[in-house]
Amino acid sequence: MFILNFLILIIFILISVSFYVLLERKVLGYIQMRSGPFSVGILGILQPFSDAIKLFSSESYYIYFGNLFIYFFMPALGLVTSMNMWCLFPLIFNFISFPLGLMFFICCSSFMVYSVLLSSWSSNSSYSLIGCIRSVAQSISYEVCMFLLLFNLVFFFNSLNLTKFFYAQNLNWFIFFGYPLFLMLFSCVLAETNRSPFDFSEGESELVSGFNTEYSSFNFSFIFLTEYMNMIFMSLLMSLVFLGGDHFKLIFFLSVMCLNFSFIWIRGSFPRFRYDKLMILCWSVYLPSSLFFFFMYMNLCVLVY
């Protein structure tokens, strides 16, 4: 039953990724004063299945220079790592309730950069290599801030168990006490998931397509699925930590949908940031602020306990 529940969860996640892509194309279309996909099915509702068939049936590239094993293995590794994070989702067996849940998320999130790094390097492409260097610098920088912000929550809730976050917010949501933390963590999540305006590893205007330039067919589909699964999971985690986390009520899933919609809204509203300003924002603004909140919550815990 454990394996069956997890397989059912993965199937529903993949379906949700398909329709999330459709939602993104529709919303971006209306932001740009056009209608988006509408030809396949009623109002384009079957467009994700058409795109999936097209992607998996297209021809795959075969590179002559590069490491073929790493080239074909890394996209699948990224997808498996992203699926592992969904073990924290609350199912009937309550996967989310184990003592080091937040530490498990941090380990999986740190491991995600290796799939981008090695898939770029093994492609033996100059554009992919530049995207790889950008992605590594960006991920390492923003991981420091994101983990410090999450450890602030550990001091506040006095546990690494994500279920405790749900019980601690019965009377009041943490977003009312830690709104600056929510904004900083959301910016770090945008940088970690390589989303606009921080999508420097796949800068189409200067790097053709970035780290996935040499990928096609099912390999590109794995990279695509990994990115969108991470976005949905990050929205779920932020809703769990800041917006009550009551996964027995409809408002929890509505808050996850609102956070997912904000990813699309930001992509359609803001241009790509400049890379040097991205690093200045991390090391000069977010890191000192994260350390300030870290010591503040640590002192509060010492005073209380």
DRENDO-1510 file (C-alpha; in Angstrom, 1 decimal, always signed):
<recs>
REC; n; res; u; v; w
REC; 1; MET; +0.0; +0.0; +0.0 .
REC; 2; PHE; +2.9; +2.3; +0.7 .
REC; 3; ILE; +4.3; +1.9; -2.8 .
REC; 4; LEU; +0.9; +2.0; -4.4 .
REC; 5; ASN; +0.1; +5.3; -2.6 .
REC; 6; PHE; +3.3; +6.8; -3.7 .
REC; 7; LEU; +2.8; +5.7; -7.4 .
REC; 8; ILE; -0.7; +7.2; -7.4 .
REC; 9; LEU; +0.8; +10.4; -6.0 .
REC; 10; ILE; +3.4; +10.6; -8.7 .
REC; 11; ILE; +0.8; +10.0; -11.5 .
REC; 12; PHE; -1.3; +12.9; -10.1 .
REC; 13; ILE; +1.7; +15.1; -9.8 .
REC; 14; LEU; +2.6; +14.5; -13.5 .
REC; 15; ILE; -0.9; +15.3; -14.5 .
REC; 16; SER; -0.9; +18.4; -12.4 .
REC; 17; VAL; +2.4; +19.5; -14.1 .
REC; 18; SER; +0.8; +19.0; -17.5 .
REC; 19; PHE; -2.2; +21.3; -16.7 .
REC; 20; TYR; +0.1; +23.7; -14.8 .
REC; 21; VAL; +2.0; +24.2; -18.1 .
REC; 22; LEU; -1.3; +24.8; -19.9 .
REC; 23; LEU; -2.3; +27.4; -17.2 .
REC; 24; GLU; +1.0; +29.1; -17.6 .
REC; 25; ARG; +0.6; +29.3; -21.4 .
REC; 26; LYS; -2.9; +30.6; -21.0 .
REC; 27; VAL; -2.0; +33.3; -18.4 .
REC; 28; LEU; +1.1; +34.4; -20.3 .
REC; 29; GLY; -1.0; +34.6; -23.4 .
REC; 30; TYR; -3.6; +36.9; -21.8 .
REC; 31; ILE; -0.9; +39.0; -20.2 .
REC; 32; GLN; +0.6; +39.5; -23.7 .
REC; 33; MET; -2.9; +40.3; -25.2 .
REC; 34; ARG; -3.4; +36.9; -27.0 .
REC; 35; SER; -5.4; +33.9; -26.2 .
REC; 36; GLY; -2.8; +31.1; -25.8 .
REC; 37; PRO; -3.4; +27.5; -27.0 .
REC; 38; PHE; -7.0; +26.7; -27.9 .
REC; 39; SER; -6.9; +24.3; -30.9 .
REC; 40; VAL; -6.5; +20.9; -29.3 .
REC; 41; GLY; -9.7; +20.0; -27.5 .
REC; 42; ILE; -12.2; +22.3; -26.0 .
REC; 43; LEU; -10.4; +25.6; -25.1 .
REC; 44; GLY; -7.1; +23.8; -25.5 .
REC; 45; ILE; -7.7; +21.5; -22.6 .
REC; 46; LEU; -6.0; +18.5; -24.4 .
REC; 47; GLN; -2.9; +20.6; -25.4 .
REC; 48; PRO; -0.7; +19.1; -22.6 .
REC; 49; PHE; -1.3; +15.6; -23.9 .
REC; 50; SER; -0.5; +16.7; -27.5 .
REC; 51; ASP; +2.8; +18.3; -26.3 .
REC; 52; ALA; +3.7; +15.2; -24.3 .
REC; 53; ILE; +3.2; +13.0; -27.4 .
REC; 54; LYS; +5.2; +15.4; -29.5 .
REC; 55; LEU; +8.1; +15.6; -27.1 .
REC; 56; PHE; +8.5; +11.9; -26.4 .
REC; 57; SER; +8.1; +10.9; -30.1 .
REC; 58; SER; +10.6; +13.4; -31.5 .
REC; 59; GLU; +14.1; +12.4; -32.4 .
REC; 60; SER; +16.8; +12.5; -29.7 .
REC; 61; TYR; +20.2; +14.1; -30.4 .
REC; 62; TYR; +23.3; +12.0; -30.3 .
REC; 63; ILE; +26.4; +14.0; -29.4 .
REC; 64; TYR; +29.8; +13.0; -30.8 .
REC; 65; PHE; +31.9; +14.9; -28.2 .
REC; 66; GLY; +31.0; +14.7; -24.5 .
REC; 67; ASN; +30.3; +12.2; -21.9 .
REC; 68; LEU; +27.3; +10.2; -23.2 .
REC; 69; PHE; +26.6; +8.3; -20.0 .
REC; 70; ILE; +26.3; +11.4; -17.9 .
REC; 71; TYR; +24.5; +13.2; -20.7 .
REC; 72; PHE; +21.7; +10.7; -20.8 .
REC; 73; PHE; +21.6; +9.9; -17.0 .
REC; 74; MET; +21.5; +13.4; -15.4 .
REC; 75; PRO; +18.0; +14.4; -16.5 .
REC; 76; ALA; +16.6; +11.2; -15.1 .
REC; 77; LEU; +18.5; +11.7; -11.9 .
REC; 78; GLY; +17.1; +15.2; -11.5 .
REC; 79; LEU; +13.5; +13.9; -12.0 .
REC; 80; VAL; +14.0; +11.1; -9.4 .
REC; 81; THR; +15.4; +13.6; -6.9 .
REC; 82; SER; +12.4; +15.9; -7.5 .
REC; 83; MET; +10.1; +12.9; -7.0 .
REC; 84; ASN; +11.8; +12.0; -3.7 .
REC; 85; MET; +10.9; +15.4; -2.3 .
REC; 86; TRP; +7.3; +14.5; -2.7 .
REC; 87; CYS; +7.6; +11.9; +0.0 .
REC; 88; LEU; +6.9; +14.8; +2.3 .
REC; 89; PHE; +3.4; +15.2; +0.9 .
REC; 90; PRO; +0.7; +14.3; +3.5 .
REC; 91; LEU; -0.9; +11.0; +2.4 .
REC; 92; ILE; -3.0; +8.4; +4.2 .
REC; 93; PHE; +0.2; +7.0; +5.7 .
REC; 94; ASN; +1.3; +10.6; +6.7 .
REC; 95; PHE; +4.6; +10.6; +4.8 .
REC; 96; ILE; +5.1; +14.2; +6.1 .
REC; 97; SER; +5.5; +13.1; +9.7 .
REC; 98; PHE; +9.1; +12.0; +10.3 .
REC; 99; PRO; +11.4; +13.9; +12.7 .
REC; 100; LEU; +13.9; +15.2; +10.1 .
REC; 101; GLY; +11.5; +16.2; +7.3 .
REC; 102; LEU; +12.9; +19.6; +6.8 .
REC; 103; MET; +16.5; +18.2; +6.7 .
REC; 104; PHE; +15.4; +15.7; +4.1 .
REC; 105; PHE; +14.1; +18.6; +2.0 .
REC; 106; ILE; +17.3; +20.5; +2.4 .
REC; 107; CYS; +19.4; +17.5; +1.3 .
REC; 108; CYS; +17.2; +16.9; -1.8 .
REC; 109; SER; +17.2; +20.6; -2.7 .
REC; 110; SER; +21.0; +20.8; -2.4 .
REC; 111; PHE; +21.4; +17.7; -4.7 .
REC; 112; MET; +19.3; +19.3; -7.5 .
REC; 113; VAL; +22.2; +21.5; -8.6 .
REC; 114; TYR; +24.2; +18.5; -9.6 .
REC; 115; SER; +21.8; +17.5; -12.3 .
REC; 116; VAL; +22.0; +20.9; -13.9 .
REC; 117; LEU; +25.8; +21.1; -13.4 .
REC; 118; LEU; +26.6; +17.6; -14.9 .
REC; 119; SER; +24.0; +17.7; -17.7 .
REC; 120; SER; +25.5; +21.1; -18.8 .
REC; 121; TRP; +29.1; +19.9; -18.6 .
REC; 122; SER; +28.5; +16.6; -20.4 .
REC; 123; SER; +26.9; +18.3; -23.3 .
REC; 124; ASN; +30.3; +19.8; -24.4 .
REC; 125; SER; +28.6; +23.0; -25.5 .
REC; 126; SER; +29.9; +26.5; -24.8 .
REC; 127; TYR; +26.4; +27.8; -24.2 .
REC; 128; SER; +25.6; +25.0; -21.8 .
REC; 129; LEU; +28.8; +25.5; -19.9 .
REC; 130; ILE; +28.1; +29.2; -19.3 .
REC; 131; GLY; +24.6; +28.3; -18.2 .
REC; 132; CYS; +26.2; +25.6; -15.9 .
REC; 133; ILE; +28.6; +28.1; -14.3 .
REC; 134; ARG; +25.8; +30.6; -13.8 .
REC; 135; SER; +23.5; +28.0; -12.3 .
REC; 136; VAL; +26.1; +26.7; -9.8 .
REC; 137; ALA; +27.0; +30.2; -8.6 .
REC; 138; GLN; +23.3; +31.2; -8.3 .
REC; 139; SER; +22.3; +28.0; -6.5 .
REC; 140; ILE; +25.1; +28.0; -4.0 .
REC; 141; SER; +24.5; +31.7; -3.2 .
REC; 142; TYR; +20.8; +31.4; -2.7 .
REC; 143; GLU; +20.9; +28.0; -0.9 .
REC; 144; VAL; +22.8; +29.7; +1.9 .
REC; 145; CYS; +20.1; +32.3; +2.4 .
REC; 146; MET; +17.2; +29.8; +1.9 .
REC; 147; PHE; +18.6; +27.4; +4.5 .
REC; 148; LEU; +19.3; +30.2; +7.0 .
REC; 149; LEU; +15.7; +31.3; +6.6 .
REC; 150; LEU; +14.4; +27.8; +7.1 .
REC; 151; PHE; +16.5; +27.4; +10.2 .
REC; 152; ASN; +14.9; +30.5; +11.6 .
REC; 153; LEU; +11.7; +28.6; +11.4 .
REC; 154; VAL; +13.3; +25.6; +13.2 .
REC; 155; PHE; +14.2; +28.0; +16.1 .
REC; 156; PHE; +10.7; +29.3; +16.1 .
REC; 157; PHE; +8.9; +26.0; +16.0 .
REC; 158; ASN; +11.6; +24.1; +17.9 .
REC; 159; SER; +11.4; +21.1; +15.5 .
REC; 160; LEU; +12.5; +19.7; +12.1 .
REC; 161; ASN; +9.3; +17.8; +11.8 .
REC; 162; LEU; +7.0; +19.5; +9.3 .
REC; 163; THR; +3.9; +18.2; +11.0 .
REC; 164; LYS; +4.8; +20.4; +14.0 .
REC; 165; PHE; +4.6; +23.4; +11.7 .
REC; 166; PHE; +1.0; +22.5; +11.1 .
REC; 167; TYR; +0.1; +22.1; +14.8 .
REC; 168; ALA; +1.9; +25.3; +15.8 .
REC; 169; GLN; -0.2; +27.3; +13.4 .
REC; 170; ASN; -3.6; +26.3; +14.7 .
REC; 171; LEU; -4.4; +29.7; +16.2 .
REC; 172; ASN; -2.4; +32.0; +13.9 .
REC; 173; TRP; -0.5; +31.7; +10.6 .
REC; 174; PHE; +3.2; +32.3; +10.7 .
REC; 175; ILE; +3.0; +34.8; +7.8 .
REC; 176; PHE; +1.7; +37.4; +10.2 .
REC; 177; PHE; +4.8; +37.1; +12.4 .
REC; 178; GLY; +7.4; +36.5; +9.7 .
REC; 179; TYR; +6.2; +38.4; +6.6 .
REC; 180; PRO; +9.8; +39.6; +5.7 .
REC; 181; LEU; +10.9; +36.0; +6.0 .
REC; 182; PHE; +8.1; +34.9; +3.6 .
REC; 183; LEU; +9.2; +37.5; +1.0 .
REC; 184; MET; +12.9; +36.6; +1.2 .
REC; 185; LEU; +12.2; +32.9; +1.1 .
REC; 186; PHE; +9.9; +33.3; -1.9 .
REC; 187; SER; +12.7; +35.2; -3.8 .
REC; 188; CYS; +15.2; +32.5; -2.9 .
REC; 189; VAL; +12.7; +29.9; -4.2 .
REC; 190; LEU; +12.5; +31.7; -7.5 .
REC; 191; ALA; +16.3; +31.7; -7.7 .
REC; 192; GLU; +16.5; +28.0; -6.7 .
REC; 193; THR; +13.9; +26.9; -9.3 .
REC; 194; ASN; +15.6; +29.0; -12.0 .
REC; 195; ARG; +12.4; +30.9; -12.6 .
REC; 196; SER; +12.0; +34.4; -14.0 .
REC; 197; PRO; +13.4; +37.0; -13.2 .
REC; 198; PHE; +16.3; +34.8; -12.0 .
REC; 199; ASP; +16.4; +32.3; -14.9 .
REC; 200; PHE; +20.0; +32.9; -15.7 .
REC; 201; SER; +20.9; +29.2; -16.3 .
REC; 202; GLU; +18.5; +29.2; -19.3 .
REC; 203; GLY; +18.9; +32.7; -20.6 .
REC; 204; GLU; +17.4; +32.4; -24.1 .
REC; 205; SER; +18.4; +36.0; -25.1 .
REC; 206; GLU; +22.1; +35.3; -24.7 .
REC; 207; LEU; +22.6; +31.5; -24.3 .
REC; 208; VAL; +20.3; +30.1; -27.0 .
REC; 209; SER; +18.5; +27.9; -24.4 .
REC; 210; GLY; +21.1; +27.7; -21.6 .
REC; 211; PHE; +22.1; +24.5; -19.9 .
REC; 212; ASN; +19.5; +22.4; -21.9 .
REC; 213; THR; +20.7; +23.6; -25.3 .
REC; 214; GLU; +21.8; +20.1; -26.5 .
REC; 215; TYR; +18.8; +18.2; -25.1 .
REC; 216; SER; +15.7; +17.1; -27.0 .
REC; 217; SER; +13.0; +14.5; -26.9 .
REC; 218; PHE; +12.5; +12.6; -23.6 .
REC; 219; ASN; +15.7; +14.1; -22.0 .
REC; 220; PHE; +14.3; +17.6; -22.4 .
REC; 221; SER; +11.0; +16.4; -21.1 .
REC; 222; PHE; +12.7; +15.1; -17.9 .
REC; 223; ILE; +14.4; +18.5; -17.3 .
REC; 224; PHE; +11.0; +20.2; -18.0 .
REC; 225; LEU; +9.1; +18.0; -15.6 .
REC; 226; THR; +11.8; +18.4; -12.9 .
REC; 227; GLU; +11.5; +22.2; -13.0 .
REC; 228; TYR; +7.7; +22.3; -12.8 .
REC; 229; MET; +7.5; +19.6; -10.1 .
REC; 230; ASN; +10.0; +21.7; -8.0 .
REC; 231; MET; +7.8; +24.8; -8.5 .
REC; 232; ILE; +4.7; +23.0; -7.3 .
REC; 233; PHE; +6.5; +21.4; -4.3 .
REC; 234; MET; +8.1; +24.7; -3.3 .
REC; 235; SER; +4.6; +26.3; -3.3 .
REC; 236; LEU; +3.3; +23.4; -1.2 .
REC; 237; LEU; +6.2; +23.8; +1.3 .
REC; 238; MET; +5.7; +27.6; +1.7 .
REC; 239; SER; +2.0; +27.1; +2.2 .
REC; 240; LEU; +2.7; +24.5; +4.8 .
REC; 241; VAL; +5.2; +26.7; +6.7 .
REC; 242; PHE; +3.6; +30.1; +6.4 .
REC; 243; LEU; -0.1; +29.7; +5.5 .
REC; 244; GLY; -1.3; +27.3; +8.2 .
REC; 245; GLY; -0.5; +24.0; +6.5 .
REC; 246; ASP; -3.9; +22.5; +7.3 .
REC; 247; HIS; -3.8; +19.8; +4.5 .
REC; 248; PHE; -7.3; +18.6; +5.6 .
REC; 249; LYS; -9.0; +21.7; +4.3 .
REC; 250; LEU; -9.6; +23.2; +0.9 .
REC; 251; ILE; -7.9; +26.5; +1.8 .
REC; 252; PHE; -4.5; +24.8; +1.9 .
REC; 253; PHE; -4.8; +23.7; -1.7 .
REC; 254; LEU; -6.2; +27.1; -2.7 .
REC; 255; SER; -3.1; +28.7; -1.1 .
REC; 256; VAL; -0.8; +26.3; -3.0 .
REC; 257; MET; -2.6; +27.3; -6.3 .
REC; 258; CYS; -2.2; +31.0; -5.5 .
REC; 259; LEU; +1.5; +30.6; -4.9 .
REC; 260; ASN; +1.8; +28.6; -8.2 .
REC; 261; PHE; -0.1; +31.3; -10.0 .
REC; 262; SER; +2.3; +33.9; -8.6 .
REC; 263; PHE; +5.2; +32.1; -10.3 .
REC; 264; ILE; +3.5; +32.7; -13.6 .
REC; 265; TRP; +2.4; +36.2; -12.8 .
REC; 266; ILE; +6.0; +37.2; -11.9 .
REC; 267; ARG; +7.3; +35.7; -15.2 .
REC; 268; GLY; +4.8; +37.7; -17.2 .
REC; 269; SER; +5.4; +40.9; -15.3 .
REC; 270; PHE; +9.2; +41.3; -14.7 .
REC; 271; PRO; +12.1; +41.3; -17.1 .
REC; 272; ARG; +15.2; +39.2; -16.4 .
REC; 273; PHE; +17.4; +40.6; -13.6 .
REC; 274; ARG; +21.0; +41.5; -14.3 .
REC; 275; TYR; +23.5; +38.9; -13.0 .
REC; 276; ASP; +25.7; +41.1; -11.0 .
REC; 277; LYS; +22.6; +42.6; -9.3 .
REC; 278; LEU; +21.4; +39.1; -8.5 .
REC; 279; MET; +24.6; +38.4; -6.6 .
REC; 280; ILE; +24.6; +41.7; -4.9 .
REC; 281; LEU; +21.0; +41.1; -3.8 .
REC; 282; CYS; +22.0; +37.8; -2.3 .
REC; 283; TRP; +25.2; +38.6; -0.5 .
REC; 284; SER; +24.5; +42.2; +0.5 .
REC; 285; VAL; +20.8; +42.2; +1.3 .
REC; 286; TYR; +19.4; +38.7; +1.9 .
REC; 287; LEU; +22.4; +37.2; +3.7 .
REC; 288; PRO; +22.7; +39.9; +6.4 .
REC; 289; SER; +18.9; +40.0; +6.8 .
REC; 290; SER; +18.8; +36.2; +7.2 .
REC; 291; LEU; +21.6; +36.3; +9.8 .
REC; 292; PHE; +19.8; +39.1; +11.7 .
REC; 293; PHE; +16.6; +37.1; +11.9 .
REC; 294; PHE; +18.6; +34.0; +12.7 .
REC; 295; PHE; +20.2; +35.6; +15.8 .
REC; 296; MET; +16.9; +37.3; +16.8 .
REC; 297; TYR; +15.0; +34.0; +16.8 .
REC; 298; MET; +17.8; +32.2; +18.6 .
REC; 299; ASN; +17.9; +34.8; +21.3 .
REC; 300; LEU; +14.1; +34.6; +21.6 .
REC; 301; CYS; +14.3; +30.8; +22.0 .
REC; 302; VAL; +16.9; +31.2; +24.7 .
REC; 303; LEU; +14.7; +33.7; +26.6 .
REC; 304; VAL; +11.6; +31.5; +26.3 .
REC; 305; TYR; +13.1; +28.1; +27.0 .
</recs>
